[in-house]
Amino acid sequence: MRFCANALGLSTFITLLLAASLKAEPIPVRYGQGSSHGFLALKTLDGVTIATGESTQVVSRGKVTSRLIFRFKDGSVDEDVTVFTQDKVFRLLTDHHIQHGPSFPKPIDFLIDMTSGDLTFKAEDGSISKEHMDLPSDVANGLPPNLLLNILPSTPETKVSYIAPGKKARLIHISIRPMGTIPFRVGAFRRKATDFTLHVELGGVTGVIAPIIGKQPSDYHIWLQAGNPPAFVREEGALYEGGPIWRMEQISPSF
């Protein structure tokens, strides 16, 4: 089934209106984030490792700088550098997300500056486009794992805003819901992890059109073990719109 460009333009316009009308609040800080350094693997659902990652987090002068980079076997790179504050609530300051290489059919180089409201997109040909947007205080780009560590599993639903990157950025809304637990084991320890499902809400006319034209993003999953503090177990979802489902897990160095 085909839709004309005007119909798609209308659906995008309605998405922006709906997203702008939805209000959410920044997530309160229950567990302040500290400096850390860890390693991750990115795998297919069949368990094949396609990339290795390194995660660092540094706290300095009231700001947290988080950097996650994956280097793929095919030479691709996915890097996200996020700066945020955690004074009573989490607030994003900047997020710079870069994806390029064979694994990413639509490369991105996208910078969000919450202070100015400027969104900067660098295209493959080196051209730079910038737009201004009145950004809500709960924008969560680069923050989901940190936010989820501070959401109680008993909370039925939490909503946050998200900027979908691109030459023409879109403000969308994400619903976070705990969807039950699954058992797992670490050595001799038996534990349970809560499956937090992140669902992009389109709603209205866009919500009707999106599944038909294949534009409804797939859900993203982050599993956390409850505790004081909670512990990250794994993530699963697409790293770009329309992409394959990949799994992210922690790994240990080998000697």
Secondary structure, DSSP 8 states (H G I E B T S, - for coil): ----HHHHHHHHHHHHHHHHH------B-SS----EEEEEEEEETTS-EEEEEEEEEEEETTEEEEEEEEEETTS-EEEEEEEEEESSBEEEEEEEEEEESTT-SS-EEEEEETTTTEEEEE-TTS-EEEEE----TTB-TT-HHHHHTTS-TT-S-EEEEEEE-SSS-EEEEEEEEEEEEEEEEETTEEEEEEEEEEEEE--HHHHHHHHHHT-S---EEEEEE-SSS-EEEEEEE-SSTT---EEEEE-----
